[in-house]
């Protein structure tokens, strides 16, 4: 799996932000959903509180062992190869990409 996106998309510092979660799969919705919420259509609590979404500060993530999510498959749009048979990438790969310096950042609201 290539760690270079086909078309980079600015992201927040949260690997969960903007994804819908169901049965071990996170689908990119490009919205502000949080798949860690019981209701997958629930918006990001941090953003709703006027904060920039950041996994290092998220009350749903900090202090939790999110390594269980590493077995989930993630389907971020910027990595989609354009084929119908794409199996996505692991959450661990996605989490590492989003945390890295090569991931373009969505601007924080002033």
C-alpha positions as CSV (number, residue, x, y, z in Angstrom):
1,X,0.0,0.0,0.0
2,X,1.4,3.4,-1.0
3,X,1.8,5.9,1.8
4,X,1.6,8.7,-0.8
5,X,-1.9,9.9,-1.5
6,X,-3.1,10.2,-5.1
7,X,-4.5,13.6,-4.3
8,X,-3.7,15.1,-0.8
9,X,-6.6,16.4,1.2
10,X,-6.1,18.7,4.2
11,X,-7.0,16.8,7.4
12,X,-7.3,17.6,11.1
13,X,-5.0,15.9,13.6
14,X,-7.6,13.2,14.3
15,X,-7.6,10.0,12.3
16,X,-11.3,9.5,13.2
17,X,-12.6,12.9,12.1
18,X,-15.0,12.8,9.2
19,X,-15.5,9.0,9.0
20,X,-18.6,6.9,9.4
21,X,-17.9,3.6,11.3
22,X,-19.8,0.3,10.8
23,X,-18.7,-3.3,11.4
24,X,-14.9,-2.6,11.5
25,X,-14.9,-0.3,8.5
26,X,-14.4,3.5,8.5
27,X,-15.8,5.2,5.4
28,X,-14.6,8.7,4.5
29,X,-17.6,11.1,4.6
30,X,-15.7,14.3,4.4
31,X,-17.9,15.7,7.1
32,X,-17.4,16.1,10.8
33,X,-18.6,12.7,12.1
34,X,-16.9,10.7,14.8
35,X,-17.1,7.0,14.3
36,X,-16.2,6.5,18.0
37,X,-19.6,7.8,19.0
38,X,-22.5,5.3,19.6
39,X,-24.4,7.2,16.9
40,X,-22.0,7.2,13.9
41,X,-23.6,10.3,12.6
42,X,-22.7,12.3,15.7
43,X,-20.5,15.3,15.0
44,X,-17.1,15.7,16.6
45,X,-17.5,16.9,20.2
46,X,-14.3,18.9,20.0
47,X,-15.4,20.8,16.9
48,X,-18.9,21.4,18.4
49,X,-17.1,22.9,21.4
50,X,-15.2,25.3,19.1
51,X,-11.9,23.4,19.3
52,X,-9.7,22.0,16.5
53,X,-10.1,18.2,16.3
54,X,-6.9,16.7,17.6
55,X,-6.5,13.0,18.7
56,X,-4.0,14.1,21.4
57,X,-6.7,16.2,23.1
58,X,-9.8,14.2,22.3
59,X,-11.7,13.0,25.4
60,X,-12.8,10.0,23.4
61,X,-9.2,9.0,22.6
62,X,-6.9,10.3,25.4
63,X,-6.4,7.6,28.0
64,X,-8.0,4.9,25.8
65,X,-6.3,2.0,24.1
66,X,-7.3,2.7,20.5
67,X,-5.0,0.0,19.2
68,X,-8.1,-2.3,18.9
69,X,-9.1,0.0,16.0
70,X,-5.9,-1.0,14.2
71,X,-7.7,-4.0,12.7
72,X,-10.3,-1.8,11.2
73,X,-10.2,-0.9,7.5
74,X,-10.2,2.7,6.6
75,X,-11.2,4.1,3.2
76,X,-9.8,7.7,2.9
77,X,-10.6,9.3,-0.4
78,X,-7.0,10.5,-1.0
79,X,-5.7,7.0,-1.1
80,X,-8.4,5.4,-3.3
81,X,-6.7,3.9,-6.3
82,X,-9.7,4.3,-8.6
83,X,-10.5,0.6,-8.7
84,X,-13.7,-1.2,-7.6
85,X,-11.8,-3.8,-5.6
86,X,-9.8,-1.6,-3.2
87,X,-9.6,-3.1,0.3
88,X,-8.7,0.2,2.0
89,X,-5.9,0.5,4.5
90,X,-5.5,-0.4,8.1
91,X,-6.5,2.1,10.8
92,X,-2.9,1.9,12.0
93,X,-1.5,3.0,8.6
94,X,-4.1,5.8,8.4
95,X,-3.4,6.9,12.0
96,X,0.4,7.1,11.3
97,X,-0.2,9.1,8.1
98,X,-2.5,11.6,9.8
99,X,0.0,12.0,12.7
100,X,2.9,12.5,10.3
101,X,4.3,15.7,8.8
102,X,3.5,14.6,5.2
103,X,-0.3,15.0,5.9
104,X,-1.5,18.4,4.8
105,X,-3.5,20.1,7.6
106,X,-6.8,21.7,7.5
107,X,-6.5,25.2,8.8
108,X,-7.6,25.8,12.4
109,X,-10.4,28.3,12.8
110,X,-9.2,31.6,14.2
